[in-house]
Amino acid sequence: MNGGQPVSVEHAITLIPAVGDRLYAAHRLIVAWSSLFEGSLLNCDLAYHTSSSRLSAIARFDPKSYGPDVRARFCFWASRAGVTNMVLTDLRDSARAQFLARIEQSNLKRKAIPAKGLVEALDSLWTSIGIPPERRRMPRVLAQLSLDLGPVGTAVSYDASEGGLFVRATEAPPIGDSLHLRLTIPGVDQPFEVDGRVAHVRSPQQSTPGKPAGFGISFASPSTELVSALSQYFAQCQPKPTADDRRTAPRYPTHARAKVTAPAEVVRLQYTSDAQLVAEYVQNLSVGGAFVRSAAPLPVDTPVKLEIQLADGHLLTAPGRVVHVVKEGMGIQFELNAADSDALESMIVRLTARPKRALLLDSNAASRAMLSKELAALGYEMLCASTGDSGLQVIFDELLTLEVLVADLNLSGLGVEALVDIIRRAGGEKDLAIVVIAQAAPAETREKLRLMEVDAVLERGNGAQALAKQIADLLAQRPKPSSSREETSGP
């Protein structure tokens, strides 16, 4: 410290398991830091715990050049890469010490790597982590925003009069940031690359029905071909907005095992519980269509039948037609009647649904066991811890997979207020529901927790069964998690 000012402002990211494409996305993010934060990034730490596949990194910024823009930029690109991020400087000393201790436990690590020469200094460490040299080739543009508009549209809209795009997102880069865009448009053989600038940002607090949170991008010098392709595509394929501004055919990110078999017009996919990405898979599935990644895509206008074998043995089938082909795969537009569309949407929800996961923190073993049992009976996959400190370890690793945190007000170790502060303020996490269980908590305590954005303070005396139902009812009425939790395409 120097005159009360911190030596540096620390941001941190974690990813577990850091494997496959998720690891590659985190790698692209970290090597882009020196470019994204030129002049403000001081140095970095990088650590990898082999047995748990946990990747951790710390970026340290010069407090003289750190401000809201740097913070927004860091959070945006971290969300695009699908990693958990937090501001270590905002953590209480005990919580920060815990995070640093986890880095010390990693068997592969480098510390205080200067921003200048960051890429070269980390090269050997990436090899040890398991990223082959061909995946470490430096791209021409370090920070690139890739948007695949898909065969049936995405959370992107185009306004020809303003000459740019609007991207729905709860995290946004700061106004004025330059972006290099790579746009994949159905019906166009090659992606377009164009430079743009963040023209305006609408935060979640500013969003209203019909005006969702996100950011607008104005193009610097769009080609005639790009403008024409965007105009034609959005005129024909963009869903008509409904009263609450939801998509007509919502897209569900999926990673289902895929195999193209004879006869050529049948595309078969098998969905399993394996979280590893494979060479061919279907992604961005909706009632309107799907994009199937494949090394051997079928020609445009080929009639196909999409068959997806679900993990529980059910077979999802949908007739359609190939509407666009790129080197990564093919876009398929479904041809369904109304009844089949309803059935398909039901199956898609089952295919893509995540198990509901809850973290229960309670130092009393008996009450922890009873409430855990009741929540499990309502369909929740339970994670439990007996202290705030052990709960924080789970939060560091599992934050993006949790739907709700339930904590006893008198939790031993790291207290409830400290945990909420880490999640809401340091981590910037607004999607996770937080419920506190208390016994006759004073009104001032309840008000303080409310101001800290705790969703509810429930009375323990109601009993475990009633508490579980209250928690389930609260979650059913709570807005769904934002799309930023789903985005995994990094720089």
C-alpha positions, 0 to 999 in steps of 0.5 A: 500500500502507498498512501492508502492506494493498493499496489495493484488491482487484482482480477482473477479467473477460474475454470474447472474442468479446464479441458478441451475447447473450454481450455482453449477458450481460456488460453485465447483469453489469457494470451489476449490480455496484454493486447486488451489491457495494454498500458494498464496490465502489470503482470499475471499469475497462471496455475493449473491443478492437474488432478482436478483440471482446475485453471486459475489466473490472476491479472494485476492492473496499475491502479492509476490506469484502472477504472470502470472501462477496464473492469467492464472489459475484463468481465465481458471477455471473461464471460465470453470465454465461459470462465468464473471471474472476480475482483480479488482486490474486493475480497476480504483478506481471508477469502483472498488468502483462500484463493491464493492458497489454491493457486499454491496447491497447483502443481503447474504455475508461473507467478508475476509474469510481466505483461510485456512478453506474456505470450512467450513466457507462458508457452512452455507452461501451456505445453505442460498443461496440455495445449498442443503447439498447433492450438497455440499459434498466435491469431492475427487478431488476439481479441476477436468477437465471433458471432455465428448467426446460425440457421435460425438466428441468435440474440443479435439484431441488425439495424440497417439505418444505424449500420450495425448490430445489437448483441443481447448480453448482460456483460458488455465492453465499454463504449468506444472499445474497438472490436474485430468481428467475425460474422458467420451468416447463413447462405454465405460460404465464408465468414465476414471479418469487419472492424467495429466500435461499441456505440452504446450499452444498455445495462440489465438495470436499464433494460425494459420489455422490448429493449433488452440488455446488451450493446450496439456495434457500429461498423467502421467500413462494412463492405457492400457484400456484408451489408447486403448479406445482413439485410437479406438474412435478417429480413428473411430469418430474424424472428418477429419480436413478441410482447416480452421480446423473447425469441419465437424459437429459443435456441438451446446451446448443446454439445451432443455427440454426432456421427454422419452415417449412410445413407448420406441424407440421414444425420445421426447424433447421440447425446450422452452425459459426457461433457467433453467436446468431440469433433462433430456435434450439434449446437444451437438447437431450436425448434426452427433448426440446428447447426451441426458441426461436421467434417463432411457437411452435406450440400445445400438443399439436401433433404435430411432427417436429424436423429438424436439419441438421448441418454435415456434411450429416447429418439428425437427425430426431425425432418429438414433441409440443409440451408447453408454449409461452411467448413465447420459444418452445416445449418439444417432448417426443420420442416415440422407441423405444429404438433411436431414443433411442440413435441420437439421443443419438449424434447429439446428442453429435456436434452439441454436441461441442466440438473438443478444444483444447490449449495447448502451451507449449515454448521449443524449436521442434523439440520443440514441433512434434513434440508438437503434431503427435502431439496433433493426430493424436489429434484435438486442435486445437492452440494453441502459444506459445514463452514463458510470457508469450505463453502467458499472453496465450492463457490470458487469451483462451481459458481457457474453451475449453481442455481441457488446458495442456501446458507445458515445465518449463524454459519461458522467460519467465513460468515454469510455477509462475507460470502454474499459480498464475495459473490455479489460485489467481488464476483459480480454474480447476479444470477445465483439466487441466495437464500439465508435461513435464520431463527428470528433474525432482527429486522435490521439484519434482514434489511441489511441482507436485502440491501446486499441482494439476498433474495430471501431470509426464511424462518428456520422454525417452519421446518425443513419440508416447508423451507424446501418448498419455499426455496423451490417456489422462490426459484420458480418465480425468479427470472431465468439466468442471463445468457452470459452464463451460457456464452463460451466463445472467447477472444 
